[in-house]
Amino acid sequence: MLTVQNQFQTAFLKSRNFIKWPLCSFVPFVPCETGWHITQIEEEYFILNMMGAQLQSQSTSHSRKNECDKMAVKMEYGETNTYYFEANKVFEMERKMFGK
């Protein structure tokens, strides 16, 4: 079965610039409070891959209302950026699964 993510990956392999343009508005250094919403951890890596970013470090970060994955990355042109992915749903599912 061809999922949406597989379709994007196929298009990405054909031409990274085709998929890259919507990510231009994804500004680095935006705090956890306004981090990019994700529902699966895989989405973080998929998005970073689409941007040509290499993960340098990963940690969690908290704001008043959000739990985030904080990703420090090195961009393909050498610049280092930090991106926040708001992962409230992911962390909530983990707590339910592990009874915390």
Secondary structure, DSSP 8 states (H G I E B T S, - for coil): ---HHHHHHHHHHH-HHHHHGGGGG--TT--GGG-EE-SSHHHHHHHHHHTT-EEEEEEEEE-SS-EEEEEEEE-TTS-EEEEEEE-HHHHHHHHHHHT-
